[in-house]
Amino acid sequence: MFEVLVVRLGSATTSWALTFAFPSATQQVTQGWSATWSQSGAQVSAASLSWNGVLATGGSTAIGFVGSFTGANPVPTSFALNGTTCTGAVTSPPTTPPTTPPTSPPATGPAPALHVSGNKLMTAAGATYRLLGVNRASAEFACVQGKGMWDSPQPDQASVDAMKAWNIHAVRIPLNEGCWLGTLGTPSGATYQQAVKQYVDLLVANGINPIVEMHWNHGVYTGTSTACADANATCQKPMPDAQYAPAFWTQVATMFKANKAVVFDLFNEPYPDAANNWTDMTAAWKCLRDGGTCTGIGYQVAGMQSLLTAVRATGAANVVMTAGLTWTNDLTQWLAYKPADPTGNLMASWHSYNFNACVTAACWDSQIGAVAAQVPVQAGEIAHCVVHSP
């Protein structure tokens, strides 16, 4: 892996091309990111993308690639930007590839309070922070399936210690709207809420930021990609419901507004575009933001704006994550349709599976990178699924 920091020392530019030559004939670029990479013989070129082409004087952007080689792997000694030889230093990469990605330091105290600054997630001390962690499933389904609260041993200090040993900094906790509000499930209402709060408090005390999110909710849906026809919160629905979701977020935000280490994820994976059979993407984006009556969905929808407004009305300034379309793999119009947030503490939620549309480095650069250039993007779910035939 080779990473390059492109720093513009001259006048501002709206696009750029970095060029260099490999010292060895066997060195090849096999995959690159944050630029359009090409190679002819030993000559390599990396051209800017739509979202990182503008560089003011002193401005910078990071790009990189993975390569292959046989024998020696010498570092290129000369680079040029837009045809002008670079004057910055060239440093050698590690002699062995890193075994883990860069991350925040191991937790040694309570989880930090977080806020958004530009396109970065920051601590109160001004340090850039990454929410690297795991999902703690079951609070969304166990209470409505007769499996108790967690469908497994209760979260305890031993389980948290195990996560800390893995340098986990975030745990997503999917919730059930009906169980939280006490309209169905066992446990439900105050008992369910207290169990969630105890787990959140345990994580925060151990330096791990909880991400609480609404996963299953009320509403009759029988359209494309339906998981069930039940009106109750017993499966994934295409959008939050206007009947209960705002009250859910008012209560959740009220409980955790005093602790900015807690992050709110408004809704797991919206798919109003599937509900209208992908016939009107503009309408789907408007449904996502504004809610109301949405084609193909048989209940009144709560849009991201109404849920965010409910959160902020409690006085909660916690960081809030909002999703895109197509089970939040599509962020193409996220910037145009993001809800207005008076606090500025808004970040995008993105999920990626190998069967989704946006699964290539080129798509990540052009679509997800464009959003990440302006706001933080949290990859809440990433997986490669394989189906074996009998």
C-alpha positions in Angstrom: 0.0 0.0 0.0 1.3 3.4 -1.0 -0.2 6.7 0.2 0.5 10.1 -1.3 -0.4 13.5 0.1 -0.8 16.0 -2.7 -0.1 19.6 -1.5 -0.6 22.5 -3.8 2.2 25.0 -3.3 1.5 27.2 -6.3 -1.6 29.1 -7.3 -5.0 27.5 -6.8 -6.1 24.9 -9.3 -9.5 23.3 -10.3 -8.0 20.0 -11.4 -4.7 18.2 -11.1 -2.7 15.3 -12.4 0.1 13.7 -10.4 2.7 11.7 -12.4 5.7 9.7 -11.5 7.8 6.7 -12.8 8.4 3.4 -11.0 12.1 2.6 -10.7 11.5 -1.1 -11.3 9.9 -2.6 -14.4 8.0 -5.1 -12.3 6.1 -2.5 -10.2 2.4 -2.2 -11.1 -0.6 -0.3 -9.8 -3.3 -2.9 -9.2 -5.9 -0.7 -7.5 -6.1 2.9 -6.5 -8.5 5.3 -4.7 -9.3 9.0 -4.6 -8.0 9.5 -8.1 -8.2 8.1 -11.6 -5.1 5.9 -11.9 -3.5 4.7 -15.1 -0.1 3.2 -16.0 1.8 2.9 -19.2 5.1 1.0 -18.8 6.8 2.5 -15.8 4.9 5.8 -16.1 2.0 6.3 -13.6 -0.7 9.0 -13.6 -3.3 9.9 -11.0 -5.9 12.5 -12.1 -8.2 14.3 -9.7 -11.8 13.4 -9.3 -14.8 15.8 -9.4 -14.8 16.2 -5.6 -11.1 16.7 -4.9 -9.9 18.6 -8.0 -10.1 22.1 -6.4 -6.9 22.8 -4.4 -6.3 26.3 -3.0 -2.7 27.4 -2.4 -1.5 25.2 0.5 -4.5 22.9 0.1 -4.0 19.2 0.1 -5.8 15.9 -0.6 -4.7 12.3 0.1 -4.7 9.6 -2.6 -3.3 6.1 -2.6 -2.9 2.7 -4.4 -2.2 -0.9 -3.9 0.6 -2.4 -6.1 2.4 -5.5 -7.0 6.1 -6.1 -7.7 8.7 -8.8 -8.1 12.0 -8.6 -6.3 13.0 -5.1 -5.1 10.3 -2.5 -4.4 12.1 0.9 -4.6 10.2 4.1 -3.9 9.7 6.6 -6.8 12.1 9.5 -6.4 10.4 12.2 -8.4 6.8 13.3 -8.8 5.2 16.1 -10.9 1.9 17.9 -10.5 0.4 19.2 -13.6 3.8 18.8 -15.3 5.7 20.7 -12.6 8.3 18.7 -10.6 7.3 18.5 -7.0 9.7 19.9 -4.4 8.4 18.0 -1.3 10.2 15.1 0.3 9.6 11.5 -0.7 9.5 9.1 2.2 9.7 5.3 2.1 6.7 3.2 3.1 6.9 0.6 5.9 9.0 -2.4 5.0 5.9 -4.6 5.9 2.3 -3.7 5.2 0.3 -2.5 8.2 -1.8 -5.2 9.8 -4.6 -2.9 11.0 -5.9 0.4 9.6 -5.2 3.6 11.3 -7.5 4.1 14.2 -8.1 6.2 17.3 -6.0 5.3 20.3 -7.2 2.6 22.8 -9.9 3.9 25.1 -8.5 4.8 28.5 -11.4 6.8 30.0 -15.1 7.6 29.2 -16.1 7.9 25.6 -15.5 11.4 24.2 -18.2 13.9 23.5 -18.4 14.3 19.7 -19.3 17.1 17.3 -19.0 17.7 13.5 -16.5 20.2 12.1 -16.6 20.4 8.3 -16.2 16.9 7.1 -14.7 15.5 10.2 -16.0 14.0 13.4 -14.2 15.7 16.3 -13.8 15.3 20.1 -14.2 18.2 22.4 -10.4 18.4 22.6 -10.3 19.0 18.9 -9.0 15.6 17.8 -10.3 13.9 14.7 -12.2 10.7 15.7 -13.3 7.6 13.9 -16.2 5.4 14.9 -14.7 2.0 14.4 -16.6 -0.8 15.9 -19.3 -3.4 15.8 -23.1 -3.9 15.8 -24.8 -5.3 18.9 -27.9 -6.9 17.3 -31.0 -8.2 19.0 -32.7 -5.2 20.8 -34.6 -4.7 17.5 -36.0 -8.2 17.3 -35.7 -10.2 20.6 -38.4 -8.3 22.4 -41.0 -9.1 19.7 -39.9 -12.7 19.1 -40.2 -14.0 22.7 -36.4 -14.0 23.2 -36.1 -11.4 26.0 -34.0 -8.3 25.7 -30.8 -9.3 24.1 -31.3 -12.9 22.7 -28.0 -13.8 24.4 -26.3 -13.3 27.7 -26.8 -9.8 29.0 -24.2 -7.2 28.1 -21.7 -7.0 31.0 -18.2 -5.8 31.8 -16.6 -8.9 30.5 -18.1 -8.5 27.1 -17.0 -4.8 27.0 -13.5 -5.8 28.1 -13.3 -8.2 25.2 -14.3 -5.4 22.8 -11.8 -3.1 24.3 -9.1 -5.7 23.6 -10.0 -5.4 20.0 -9.7 -1.6 20.1 -13.4 -1.2 19.4 -14.5 2.4 19.7 -18.2 2.3 18.8 -21.1 -0.1 19.2 -24.3 0.3 17.2 -27.5 -0.6 19.1 -30.5 -1.2 16.9 -33.8 -0.5 18.6 -37.4 -1.5 18.2 -39.9 1.4 18.1 -42.8 -0.5 19.6 -40.8 -2.0 22.4 -39.3 1.3 23.3 -42.7 3.0 23.4 -44.4 0.1 25.1 -46.9 -0.6 22.4 -45.8 -4.3 22.0 -43.1 -6.8 23.0 -41.6 -8.2 26.2 -39.8 -6.4 27.7 -41.3 -3.1 26.6 -41.8 0.5 27.8 -39.8 1.5 30.8 -38.2 -1.9 31.3 -36.9 -1.9 27.7 -35.7 1.7 27.9 -33.8 1.1 31.2 -32.0 -1.9 29.7 -30.9 0.2 26.7 -29.8 3.0 29.0 -27.8 0.6 31.2 -25.9 -0.7 28.2 -25.3 2.8 26.8 -23.9 3.9 30.2 -21.7 0.9 30.4 -20.2 1.5 27.0 -19.6 5.2 27.6 -17.9 4.5 30.9 -15.6 2.2 29.1 -14.6 4.7 26.3 -16.9 3.3 23.7 -19.3 5.6 21.8 -22.8 4.1 21.4 -24.8 4.6 18.2 -28.5 4.2 19.0 -30.7 3.8 15.9 -34.3 3.0 15.0 -34.4 -0.3 13.2 -37.9 -1.8 13.2 -41.0 0.3 13.3 -44.8 0.5 12.8 -46.6 0.5 9.5 -48.3 -1.7 7.0 -46.2 -2.4 3.9 -46.7 -5.1 1.3 -44.7 -3.7 -1.7 -41.4 -4.5 -3.2 -38.8 -6.1 -0.8 -41.4 -6.4 2.0 -40.2 -8.4 5.0 -43.7 -8.9 6.5 -47.2 -7.6 6.2 -47.5 -7.0 9.9 -48.4 -3.4 10.9 -46.4 -3.9 14.2 -42.6 -3.3 14.4 -41.7 -6.9 13.6 -39.6 -6.4 10.5 -37.8 -3.8 8.4 -40.1 -1.2 6.8 -39.1 1.2 4.0 -39.5 4.4 6.1 -40.2 5.5 9.6 -43.9 6.1 10.4 -45.4 9.5 11.2 -47.6 7.9 13.9 -44.9 6.8 16.4 -41.4 7.6 15.1 -41.3 11.3 16.2 -42.3 10.3 19.7 -39.7 7.6 19.7 -36.9 10.1 18.9 -38.2 12.7 21.3 -37.9 10.1 24.1 -34.5 8.8 23.0 -33.1 12.3 22.6 -34.5 13.4 26.0 -32.8 10.4 27.7 -29.4 10.9 26.1 -29.2 14.6 25.4 -26.9 15.3 28.4 -24.3 12.9 27.0 -22.8 13.9 23.6 -20.8 10.7 23.5 -24.0 9.1 22.3 -24.7 9.2 18.5 -28.2 9.0 17.0 -28.8 7.1 13.8 -32.3 8.2 12.7 -33.3 5.1 10.6 -31.5 2.0 9.6 -32.0 1.5 5.8 -34.7 3.5 4.0 -35.9 2.2 0.7 -38.8 4.4 -0.6 -37.3 4.1 -4.1 -37.9 0.3 -4.0 -41.5 1.0 -2.7 -42.2 3.1 -5.9 -40.4 0.5 -8.1 -37.7 3.0 -8.8 -40.0 5.0 -11.1 -39.4 8.4 -9.6 -36.1 8.9 -7.8 -36.8 12.6 -7.1 -40.0 11.6 -5.3 -38.1 9.0 -3.4 -35.5 11.6 -2.2 -38.3 14.0 -1.2 -40.1 11.1 0.7 -36.8 10.5 2.5 -36.5 14.1 3.6 -40.0 15.3 3.9 -42.2 12.2 4.6 -45.9 12.4 4.2 -47.7 10.3 1.6 -45.2 8.3 -0.4 -46.0 6.1 -3.4 -46.1 2.4 -2.6 -46.1 2.9 1.2 -49.4 2.4 2.9 -48.9 4.5 6.0 -48.0 8.2 6.6 -44.2 8.5 6.6 -42.0 10.5 8.9 -39.2 12.1 6.9 -35.6 12.6 8.2 -36.4 16.3 8.7 -39.3 15.7 11.1 -37.2 13.2 13.1 -34.2 15.5 13.3 -36.5 18.4 14.3 -38.0 16.2 17.1 -34.4 15.4 18.3 -33.3 19.1 18.3 -36.6 20.3 19.9 -35.5 18.4 23.1 -32.3 20.5 23.2 -30.1 17.5 22.2 -27.1 18.6 20.2 -25.7 15.0 19.8 -24.3 14.0 16.5 -27.0 12.7 14.2 -26.6 10.2 11.3 -29.1 10.3 8.4 -29.3 7.7 5.6 -29.6 7.7 1.8 -31.8 5.6 -0.5 -31.6 2.0 -1.6 -30.9 0.7 2.0 -28.5 3.7 2.3 -26.1 2.5 -0.3 -27.2 5.4 -2.5 -25.9 8.8 -1.4 -26.0 10.5 -4.8 -28.5 13.2 -3.7 -27.8 13.1 0.0 -26.2 16.6 0.0 -29.2 18.1 -2.0 -31.8 16.4 0.3 -30.1 16.4 3.7 -32.3 17.7 6.5 -31.6 21.2 7.9 -29.8 21.0 11.2 -29.4 24.2 13.3 -26.5 22.6 15.2 -24.4 21.5 12.2 -23.9 18.1 13.9 -25.1 16.0 11.0 -23.3 13.1 9.3 -24.2 10.7 6.5 -24.9 7.0 7.1 -23.8 4.6 4.4 -24.0 0.8 4.0 -22.3 -1.4 1.5 -22.8 -5.0 0.6 -21.3 -6.8 -2.4 -24.7 -7.1 -4.1 -25.4 -3.4 -3.9 -24.9 -1.0 -6.9 -22.1 1.1 -5.4 -19.5 -1.5 -4.7 -16.5 -0.3 -6.8 -13.6 2.0 -5.9 -14.7 4.3 -8.8 -18.2 4.5 -7.3 -16.9 5.1 -3.8 -14.7 7.9 -5.1 -17.4 9.6 -7.3 -20.4 9.2 -5.1 -19.5 8.5 -1.5 -16.3 10.6 -1.8 -18.3 13.6 -2.9 -20.4 13.5 0.3 -17.4 12.7 2.5 -15.7 15.9 1.1 -18.3 18.0 2.8 -19.6 16.0 5.8 -18.5 12.9 7.8 -19.7 9.6 6.4 -20.1 6.6 8.7 -20.0 3.1 7.1 -22.4 1.5 9.5 -22.6 -1.9 7.7 -20.1 -3.4 5.3 -20.2 -7.1 4.3 -19.6 -9.6 1.6 -22.4 -12.1 1.4 -22.1 -15.5 -0.3 -25.1 -17.7 -1.0 -24.4 -21.4 -1.4 -26.8 -23.6 -3.4 -27.9 -26.9 -1.9 
